[in-house]
Amino acid sequence: MAEIDDRLAAAAFHRLVEHLRMRTDVQNVDLMGVAGFCRNCLADWLSEASEGALPKDQAREAVYGMPQAEWKARHQTEASPEQLARMDASVALNERLRAERASGGG
């Protein structure tokens, strides 16, 4: 598998964050249902990568471009039962794929 240069990875990360900030019409529950991650996941990974230097709330503000509570008040809509079901199935798939990878099967 080809490695990604850190400089290129950082540039792509910044572009992804800007894209997610622009696409406020796309709900986190839909991102989770389709891709298995959302803005919160991205922010949590950022916080984890900082090894505690960047708390989760600050990482989420960096990803959202504003405090998460403000973003939710402005842009988040009520999730439908179908959206929640897709998200639950996607989270379960993530867990299964991680387990397979950990056991050497993926």
C-alpha positions as CSV (number, residue, x, y, z in Angstrom):
1,M,0.0,0.0,0.0
2,A,1.3,3.4,-0.9
3,E,2.1,5.8,1.9
4,I,0.7,9.3,2.0
5,D,3.2,12.1,2.6
6,D,2.3,14.0,5.8
7,R,2.2,17.4,4.0
8,L,-0.2,16.1,1.5
9,A,-2.3,14.4,4.2
10,A,-2.5,17.7,6.1
11,A,-3.6,19.6,3.0
12,A,-6.3,17.0,2.2
13,F,-7.5,17.1,5.9
14,H,-7.8,20.9,5.7
15,R,-9.8,20.6,2.5
16,L,-12.1,17.9,4.0
17,V,-12.8,20.2,7.0
18,E,-13.5,23.2,4.8
19,H,-15.8,21.0,2.6
20,L,-17.7,19.8,5.7
21,R,-18.0,23.4,7.0
22,M,-19.5,24.4,3.6
23,R,-21.9,21.4,3.4
24,T,-24.0,22.2,6.5
25,D,-26.9,20.6,4.6
26,V,-25.3,17.2,5.1
27,Q,-26.3,15.8,8.5
28,N,-23.8,13.8,10.7
29,V,-26.3,11.0,10.9
30,D,-26.2,10.7,7.1
31,L,-22.4,10.8,7.0
32,M,-22.4,8.0,9.6
33,G,-25.0,6.0,7.7
34,V,-23.1,6.1,4.4
35,A,-19.4,6.5,5.3
36,G,-19.2,5.3,8.9
37,F,-17.8,8.6,10.2
38,C,-19.0,12.1,10.8
39,R,-17.7,15.5,11.9
40,N,-17.6,14.3,15.5
41,C,-15.5,11.3,14.6
42,L,-13.1,13.5,12.6
43,A,-12.8,15.9,15.6
44,D,-12.3,13.0,18.0
45,W,-9.5,11.5,15.8
46,L,-7.9,15.0,15.8
47,S,-8.1,15.2,19.6
48,E,-6.7,11.6,19.9
49,A,-3.9,12.4,17.5
50,S,-2.9,15.4,19.7
51,E,-2.4,13.0,22.7
52,G,-4.5,15.3,24.9
53,A,-3.1,18.6,23.8
54,L,-6.4,19.4,22.0
55,P,-9.5,18.6,24.1
56,K,-12.5,17.1,22.2
57,D,-14.6,20.2,22.5
58,Q,-11.9,22.4,21.0
59,A,-11.3,19.8,18.2
60,R,-15.0,19.8,17.4
61,E,-15.0,23.6,17.3
62,A,-12.1,23.4,14.9
63,V,-13.9,21.0,12.6
64,Y,-17.3,22.7,12.8
65,G,-15.9,26.2,12.5
66,M,-17.9,27.2,15.6
67,P,-18.9,25.6,18.9
68,Q,-20.7,22.3,18.3
69,A,-23.8,23.5,20.2
70,E,-24.1,26.5,17.9
71,W,-23.7,24.4,14.8
72,K,-26.4,22.0,16.0
73,A,-28.8,24.9,16.7
74,R,-28.2,26.3,13.3
75,H,-28.0,23.3,11.1
76,Q,-29.0,19.9,12.7
77,T,-32.4,18.5,12.0
78,E,-34.2,15.7,13.8
79,A,-33.0,12.3,12.7
80,S,-35.6,10.0,11.2
81,P,-35.9,6.3,12.2
82,E,-34.5,5.3,8.8
83,Q,-31.4,7.6,9.3
84,L,-30.8,6.2,12.7
85,A,-31.1,2.6,11.5
86,R,-28.6,3.2,8.7
87,M,-26.2,4.8,11.2
88,D,-26.6,1.9,13.6
89,A,-25.9,-0.6,10.8
90,S,-22.9,1.4,9.7
91,V,-21.5,1.6,13.3
92,A,-21.9,-2.2,13.5
93,L,-20.1,-2.6,10.2
94,N,-17.2,-0.4,11.5
95,E,-16.9,-2.7,14.5
96,R,-17.0,-5.9,12.4
97,L,-14.3,-4.5,10.0
98,R,-12.1,-3.3,12.8
99,A,-12.3,-6.8,14.4
100,E,-11.5,-8.5,11.1
101,R,-8.5,-6.2,10.6
102,A,-7.3,-6.8,14.2
103,S,-7.4,-10.6,13.6
104,G,-5.5,-10.3,10.3
105,G,-8.6,-10.9,8.1
106,G,-8.7,-7.5,6.5
